[in-house]
Amino acid sequence: MTAQSKLVKKPTAIHDVFVLEPKVFGDERGWFTESFNAQDFASVIEQDYEFVQDNHSFSQQWTLRGLHYQMEKTQGKLVRVVTGAVFDVVVDIRTQSPTYGKWCGVELSAENHQQMWIPPGLAHGFLVLTPTAEFLYKTTDYYDPKSEACLAWNDPTVGIQWPLPEGVSPNMNAKDLAGLSWDQAPKF
C-alpha cells in the first residue's frame, strides 16, 4: 500500500492475481469505502488498465457460474460482492505462466469488502455460498460471445475443491454444464 493508497494488495497462489482490501471507514452511522479509484488501483497493481464495462449479477445459493474466459478480447476483471458471499475461483490457463494449470479460490463477501483482480488470460467462476448474492465486476474489454470459452467446473485435472455440502449439486446453466475438459479447453 502506498502512502496515499486506500488499498492493500495481497498475493494469491496464482501469479498476478491479487486480493485487494479497500480501506473501510466506519462509525455508529455505518461505513464508507471507495469501491474503485483508478489511481490507487494502478499504483497497487503496478500496471494501468482501462475498464470499459461493468457487470452485475444476482444469483441464488449454490449457483455456480463459470469457468469463463475469452480467447480474443481477453478480459481482466476486478470483482467484488455487494450482497451475500461467493467462493470466487480463477484457473491459470497462460502456458508461459509460472502457475500454469493451478487454481485458487477466495471467499468474497459484502461483509469482508474484499475484491479480486484477475488479469487477462485466466478462467474465472464463482459459487454462491449464501441464500442470494450480488456480484459486480469491471472488465478491461467488452463481452465477445464469439470468442468465449468455458472450462469444466469439475475437471479432475484442475481439481478445484468447491465448498459444496455433501449431496448438493450446483445450480448451473446448460452452457456451463457443457464446459470443456482441461485437455480440450483452448489456452493462451
C-alpha positions as protocol buffer text, in pm:
chain_id: "A"
residue {
  index: 1
  type: MET
  ca { x: 0 y: 0 z: 0 }
}
residue {
  index: 2
  type: THR
  ca { x: 143 y: 336 z: -99 }
}
residue {
  index: 3
  type: ALA
  ca { x: 127 y: 628 z: 141 }
}
residue {
  index: 4
  type: GLN
  ca { x: -181 y: 774 z: -28 }
}
residue {
  index: 5
  type: SER
  ca { x: -341 y: 444 z: -140 }
}
residue {
  index: 6
  type: LYS
  ca { x: -650 y: 314 z: 31 }
}
residue {
  index: 7
  type: LEU
  ca { x: -592 y: -41 z: -99 }
}
residue {
  index: 8
  type: VAL
  ca { x: -396 y: -329 z: 49 }
}
residue {
  index: 9
  type: LYS
  ca { x: -277 y: -586 z: -207 }
}
residue {
  index: 10
  type: LYS
  ca { x: -244 y: -950 z: -102 }
}
residue {
  index: 11
  type: PRO
  ca { x: -94 y: -1213 z: -335 }
}
residue {
  index: 12
  type: THR
  ca { x: -274 y: -1539 z: -411 }
}
residue {
  index: 13
  type: ALA
  ca { x: -146 y: -1877 z: -530 }
}
residue {
  index: 14
  type: ILE
  ca { x: -180 y: -1755 z: -892 }
}
residue {
  index: 15
  type: HIS
  ca { x: 82 y: -1528 z: -1049 }
}
residue {
  index: 16
  type: ASP
  ca { x: -51 y: -1168 z: -1088 }
}
residue {
  index: 17
  type: VAL
  ca { x: -387 y: -1243 z: -919 }
}
residue {
  index: 18
  type: PHE
  ca { x: -442 y: -1031 z: -608 }
}
residue {
  index: 19
  type: VAL
  ca { x: -697 y: -986 z: -333 }
}
residue {
  index: 20
  type: LEU
  ca { x: -749 y: -617 z: -275 }
}
residue {
  index: 21
  type: GLU
  ca { x: -873 y: -483 z: 56 }
}
residue {
  index: 22
  type: PRO
  ca { x: -1008 y: -128 z: 43 }
}
residue {
  index: 23
  type: LYS
  ca { x: -994 y: 93 z: 349 }
}
residue {
  index: 24
  type: VAL
  ca { x: -1336 y: 96 z: 520 }
}
residue {
  index: 25
  type: PHE
  ca { x: -1423 y: 396 z: 734 }
}
residue {
  index: 26
  type: GLY
  ca { x: -1695 y: 325 z: 989 }
}
residue {
  index: 27
  type: ASP
  ca { x: -1871 y: 480 z: 1284 }
}
residue {
  index: 28
  type: GLU
  ca { x: -2205 y: 448 z: 1462 }
}
residue {
  index: 29
  type: ARG
  ca { x: -2388 y: 554 z: 1141 }
}
residue {
  index: 30
  type: GLY
  ca { x: -2242 y: 278 z: 924 }
}
residue {
  index: 31
  type: TRP
  ca { x: -1944 y: 270 z: 690 }
}
residue {
  index: 32
  type: PHE
  ca { x: -1793 y: 420 z: 373 }
}
residue {
  index: 33
  type: THR
  ca { x: -1537 y: 288 z: 126 }
}
residue {
  index: 34
  type: GLU
  ca { x: -1409 y: 382 z: -217 }
}
residue {
  index: 35
  type: SER
  ca { x: -1503 y: 78 z: -421 }
}
residue {
  index: 36
  type: PHE
  ca { x: -1278 y: 189 z: -708 }
}
residue {
  index: 37
  type: ASN
  ca { x: -1014 y: 457 z: -753 }
}
residue {
  index: 38
  type: ALA
  ca { x: -815 y: 435 z: -1079 }
}
residue {
  index: 39
  type: GLN
  ca { x: -500 y: 590 z: -930 }
}
residue {
  index: 40
  type: ASP
  ca { x: -497 y: 358 z: -628 }
}
residue {
  index: 41
  type: PHE
  ca { x: -568 y: 54 z: -845 }
}
residue {
  index: 42
  type: ALA
  ca { x: -287 y: 137 z: -1091 }
}
residue {
  index: 43
  type: SER
  ca { x: -41 y: 200 z: -807 }
}
residue {
  index: 44
  type: VAL
  ca { x: -102 y: -132 z: -630 }
}
residue {
  index: 45
  type: ILE
  ca { x: -132 y: -347 z: -946 }
}
residue {
  index: 46
  type: GLU
  ca { x: 168 y: -162 z: -1092 }
}
residue {
  index: 47
  type: GLN
  ca { x: 8 y: -151 z: -1434 }
}
residue {
  index: 48
  type: ASP
  ca { x: -254 y: 77 z: -1584 }
}
residue {
  index: 49
  type: TYR
  ca { x: -571 y: -87 z: -1713 }
}
residue {
  index: 50
  type: GLU
  ca { x: -874 y: 81 z: -1862 }
}
residue {
  index: 51
  type: PHE
  ca { x: -1210 y: -63 z: -1761 }
}
residue {
  index: 52
  type: VAL
  ca { x: -1478 y: -49 z: -2031 }
}
residue {
  index: 53
  type: GLN
  ca { x: -1772 y: -245 z: -1891 }
}
residue {
  index: 54
  type: ASP
  ca { x: -1938 y: -301 z: -1552 }
}
residue {
  index: 55
  type: ASN
  ca { x: -2145 y: -616 z: -1492 }
}
residue {
  index: 56
  type: HIS
  ca { x: -2383 y: -701 z: -1208 }
}
residue {
  index: 57
  type: SER
  ca { x: -2528 y: -1047 z: -1146 }
}
residue {
  index: 58
  type: PHE
  ca { x: -2777 y: -1178 z: -892 }
}
residue {
  index: 59
  type: SER
  ca { x: -2777 y: -1550 z: -806 }
}
residue {
  index: 60
  type: GLN
  ca { x: -2940 y: -1798 z: -571 }
}
residue {
  index: 61
  type: GLN
  ca { x: -2746 y: -2018 z: -325 }
}
residue {
  index: 62
  type: TRP
  ca { x: -2534 y: -2295 z: -480 }
}
residue {
  index: 63
  type: THR
  ca { x: -2543 y: -2131 z: -824 }
}
residue {
  index: 64
  type: LEU
  ca { x: -2212 y: -2192 z: -996 }
}
residue {
  index: 65
  type: ARG
  ca { x: -2115 y: -1965 z: -1284 }
}
residue {
  index: 66
  type: GLY
  ca { x: -1808 y: -2039 z: -1495 }
}
residue {
  index: 67
  type: LEU
  ca { x: -1532 y: -2109 z: -1556 }
}
residue {
  index: 68
  type: HIS
  ca { x: -1542 y: -1841 z: -1831 }
}
residue {
  index: 69
  type: TYR
  ca { x: -1282 y: -1664 z: -2044 }
}
residue {
  index: 70
  type: GLN
  ca { x: -1247 y: -1509 z: -2390 }
}
residue {
  index: 71
  type: MET
  ca { x: -975 y: -1612 z: -2635 }
}
residue {
  index: 72
  type: GLU
  ca { x: -998 y: -1279 z: -2820 }
}
residue {
  index: 73
  type: LYS
  ca { x: -1077 y: -951 z: -2649 }
}
residue {
  index: 74
  type: THR
  ca { x: -937 y: -1106 z: -2332 }
}
residue {
  index: 75
  type: GLN
  ca { x: -1078 y: -953 z: -2019 }
}
residue {
  index: 76
  type: GLY
  ca { x: -911 y: -852 z: -1699 }
}
residue {
  index: 77
  type: LYS
  ca { x: -1169 y: -846 z: -1421 }
}
residue {
  index: 78
  type: LEU
  ca { x: -1196 y: -661 z: -1092 }
}
residue {
  index: 79
  type: VAL
  ca { x: -1463 y: -850 z: -897 }
}
residue {
  index: 80
  type: ARG
  ca { x: -1647 y: -793 z: -570 }
}
residue {
  index: 81
  type: VAL
  ca { x: -1965 y: -892 z: -386 }
}
residue {
  index: 82
  type: VAL
  ca { x: -2215 y: -636 z: -257 }
}
residue {
  index: 83
  type: THR
  ca { x: -2475 y: -873 z: -109 }
}
residue {
  index: 84
  type: GLY
  ca { x: -2405 y: -1219 z: 34 }
}
residue {
  index: 85
  type: ALA
  ca { x: -2091 y: -1426 z: -23 }
}
residue {
  index: 86
  type: VAL
  ca { x: -1930 y: -1629 z: -301 }
}
residue {
  index: 87
  type: PHE
  ca { x: -1635 y: -1863 z: -342 }
}
residue {
  index: 88
  type: ASP
  ca { x: -1450 y: -1695 z: -630 }
}
residue {
  index: 89
  type: VAL
  ca { x: -1217 y: -1912 z: -839 }
}
residue {
  index: 90
  type: VAL
  ca { x: -953 y: -1849 z: -1104 }
}
residue {
  index: 91
  type: VAL
  ca { x: -760 y: -2104 z: -1308 }
}
residue {
  index: 92
  type: ASP
  ca { x: -432 y: -2008 z: -1476 }
}
residue {
  index: 93
  type: ILE
  ca { x: -450 y: -2106 z: -1845 }
}
residue {
  index: 94
  type: ARG
  ca { x: -149 y: -1897 z: -1954 }
}
residue {
  index: 95
  type: THR
  ca { x: 100 y: -2154 z: -2084 }
}
residue {
  index: 96
  type: GLN
  ca { x: 402 y: -1932 z: -2008 }
}
residue {
  index: 97
  type: SER
  ca { x: 294 y: -1852 z: -1652 }
}
residue {
  index: 98
  type: PRO
  ca { x: 481 y: -1998 z: -1352 }
}
residue {
  index: 99
  type: THR
  ca { x: 142 y: -2101 z: -1209 }
}
residue {
  index: 100
  type: TYR
  ca { x: 2 y: -2254 z: -1531 }
}
residue {
  index: 101
  type: GLY
  ca { x: -262 y: -2518 z: -1453 }
}
residue {
  index: 102
  type: LYS
  ca { x: -311 y: -2408 z: -1093 }
}
residue {
  index: 103
  type: TRP
  ca { x: -626 y: -2268 z: -935 }
}
residue {
  index: 104
  type: CYS
  ca { x: -706 y: -2054 z: -634 }
}
residue {
  index: 105
  type: GLY
  ca { x: -1029 y: -1974 z: -455 }
}
residue {
  index: 106
  type: VAL
  ca { x: -1116 y: -1686 z: -224 }
}
residue {
  index: 107
  type: GLU
  ca { x: -1433 y: -1605 z: -33 }
}
residue {
  index: 108
  type: LEU
  ca { x: -1557 y: -1262 z: -131 }
}
residue {
  index: 109
  type: SER
  ca { x: -1846 y: -1114 z: 64 }
}
residue {
  index: 110
  type: ALA
  ca { x: -2035 y: -796 z: 134 }
}
residue {
  index: 111
  type: GLU
  ca { x: -1904 y: -825 z: 488 }
}
residue {
  index: 112
  type: ASN
  ca { x: -1531 y: -852 z: 410 }
}
residue {
  index: 113
  type: HIS
  ca { x: -1536 y: -590 z: 126 }
}
residue {
  index: 114
  type: GLN
  ca { x: -1252 y: -776 z: -47 }
}
residue {
  index: 115
  type: GLN
  ca { x: -1207 y: -760 z: -422 }
}
residue {
  index: 116
  type: MET
  ca { x: -1006 y: -980 z: -654 }
}
residue {
  index: 117
  type: TRP
  ca { x: -802 y: -862 z: -952 }
}
residue {
  index: 118
  type: ILE
  ca { x: -794 y: -1123 z: -1229 }
}
residue {
  index: 119
  type: PRO
  ca { x: -570 y: -1024 z: -1521 }
}
residue {
  index: 120
  type: PRO
  ca { x: -643 y: -1135 z: -1879 }
}
residue {
  index: 121
  type: GLY
  ca { x: -566 y: -1499 z: -1956 }
}
residue {
  index: 122
  type: LEU
  ca { x: -741 y: -1673 z: -1668 }
}
residue {
  index: 123
  type: ALA
  ca { x: -1060 y: -1877 z: -1645 }
}
residue {
  index: 124
  type: HIS
  ca { x: -1299 y: -1741 z: -1382 }
}
residue {
  index: 125
  type: GLY
  ca { x: -1607 y: -1860 z: -1197 }
}
residue {
  index: 126
  type: PHE
  ca { x: -1785 y: -1845 z: -864 }
}
residue {
  index: 127
  type: LEU
  ca { x: -2015 y: -2042 z: -635 }
}
residue {
  index: 128
  type: VAL
  ca { x: -2281 y: -1861 z: -429 }
}
residue {
  index: 129
  type: LEU
  ca { x: -2250 y: -1953 z: -59 }
}
residue {
  index: 130
  type: THR
  ca { x: -2538 y: -1752 z: 90 }
}
residue {
  index: 131
  type: PRO
  ca { x: -2914 y: -1758 z: 17 }
}
residue {
  index: 132
  type: THR
  ca { x: -2850 y: -1494 z: -253 }
}
residue {
  index: 133
  type: ALA
  ca { x: -2555 y: -1291 z: -374 }
}
residue {
  index: 134
  type: GLU
  ca { x: -2497 y: -988 z: -593 }
}
residue {
  index: 135
  type: PHE
  ca { x: -2166 y: -999 z: -779 }
}
residue {
  index: 136
  type: LEU
  ca { x: -2012 y: -695 z: -951 }
}
residue {
  index: 137
  type: TYR
  ca { x: -1722 y: -692 z: -1191 }
}
residue {
  index: 138
  type: LYS
  ca { x: -1542 y: -439 z: -1404 }
}
residue {
  index: 139
  type: THR
  ca { x: -1384 y: -567 z: -1727 }
}
residue {
  index: 140
  type: THR
  ca { x: -1097 y: -439 z: -1941 }
}
residue {
  index: 141
  type: ASP
  ca { x: -1266 y: -543 z: -2267 }
}
residue {
  index: 142
  type: TYR
  ca { x: -1617 y: -595 z: -2392 }
}
residue {
  index: 143
  type: TYR
  ca { x: -1809 y: -922 z: -2383 }
}
residue {
  index: 144
  type: ASP
  ca { x: -1745 y: -1114 z: -2705 }
}
residue {
  index: 145
  type: PRO
  ca { x: -1966 y: -1425 z: -2730 }
}
residue {
  index: 146
  type: LYS
  ca { x: -1781 y: -1545 z: -3044 }
}
residue {
  index: 147
  type: SER
  ca { x: -1455 y: -1589 z: -2855 }
}
residue {
  index: 148
  type: GLU
  ca { x: -1599 y: -1710 z: -2525 }
}
residue {
  index: 149
  type: ALA
  ca { x: -1475 y: -2041 z: -2384 }
}
residue {
  index: 150
  type: CYS
  ca { x: -1574 y: -2235 z: -2074 }
}
residue {
  index: 151
  type: LEU
  ca { x: -1354 y: -2472 z: -1874 }
}
residue {
  index: 152
  type: ALA
  ca { x: -1542 y: -2750 z: -1696 }
}
residue {
  index: 153
  type: TRP
  ca { x: -1604 y: -2656 z: -1333 }
}
residue {
  index: 154
  type: ASN
  ca { x: -1533 y: -3014 z: -1216 }
}
residue {
  index: 155
  type: ASP
  ca { x: -1239 y: -3110 z: -1437 }
}
residue {
  index: 156
  type: PRO
  ca { x: -1033 y: -3368 z: -1243 }
}
residue {
  index: 157
  type: THR
  ca { x: -702 y: -3243 z: -1385 }
}
residue {
  index: 158
  type: VAL
  ca { x: -761 y: -2898 z: -1236 }
}
residue {
  index: 159
  type: GLY
  ca { x: -919 y: -3043 z: -919 }
}
residue {
  index: 160
  type: ILE
  ca { x: -1099 y: -2739 z: -778 }
}
residue {
  index: 161
  type: GLN
  ca { x: -1226 y: -2801 z: -425 }
}
residue {
  index: 162
  type: TRP
  ca { x: -1563 y: -2627 z: -441 }
}
residue {
  index: 163
  type: PRO
  ca { x: -1718 y: -2585 z: -92 }
}
residue {
  index: 164
  type: LEU
  ca { x: -2042 y: -2766 z: -177 }
}
residue {
  index: 165
  type: PRO
  ca { x: -2216 y: -2951 z: 107 }
}
residue {
  index: 166
  type: GLU
  ca { x: -2228 y: -3326 z: 67 }
}
residue {
  index: 167
  type: GLY
  ca { x: -2516 y: -3429 z: -160 }
}
residue {
  index: 168
  type: VAL
  ca { x: -2565 y: -3079 z: -305 }
}
residue {
  index: 169
  type: SER
  ca { x: -2520 y: -3030 z: -679 }
}
residue {
  index: 170
  type: PRO
  ca { x: -2451 y: -2682 z: -812 }
}
residue {
  index: 171
  type: ASN
  ca { x: -2724 y: -2492 z: -995 }
}
residue {
  index: 172
  type: MET
  ca { x: -2581 y: -2434 z: -1346 }
}
residue {
  index: 173
  type: ASN
  ca { x: -2698 y: -2339 z: -1691 }
}
residue {
  index: 174
  type: ALA
  ca { x: -2654 y: -2564 z: -1997 }
}
residue {
  index: 175
  type: LYS
  ca { x: -2359 y: -2363 z: -2132 }
}
residue {
  index: 176
  type: ASP
  ca { x: -2158 y: -2403 z: -1810 }
}
residue {
  index: 177
  type: LEU
  ca { x: -2252 y: -2770 z: -1777 }
}
residue {
  index: 178
  type: ALA
  ca { x: -2100 y: -2822 z: -2124 }
}
residue {
  index: 179
  type: GLY
  ca { x: -1763 y: -2675 z: -2020 }
}
residue {
  index: 180
  type: LEU
  ca { x: -1455 y: -2825 z: -2185 }
}
residue {
  index: 181
  type: SER
  ca { x: -1211 y: -3057 z: -2012 }
}
residue {
  index: 182
  type: TRP
  ca { x: -860 y: -2928 z: -1934 }
}
residue {
  index: 183
  type: ASP
  ca { x: -721 y: -3118 z: -2235 }
}
residue {
  index: 184
  type: GLN
  ca { x: -985 y: -2978 z: -2474 }
}
residue {
  index: 185
  type: ALA
  ca { x: -1000 y: -2618 z: -2347 }
}
residue {
  index: 186
  type: PRO
  ca { x: -802 y: -2363 z: -2550 }
}
residue {
  index: 187
  type: LYS
  ca { x: -515 y: -2197 z: -2363 }
}
residue {
  index: 188
  type: PHE
  ca { x: -317 y: -1877 z: -2402 }
}
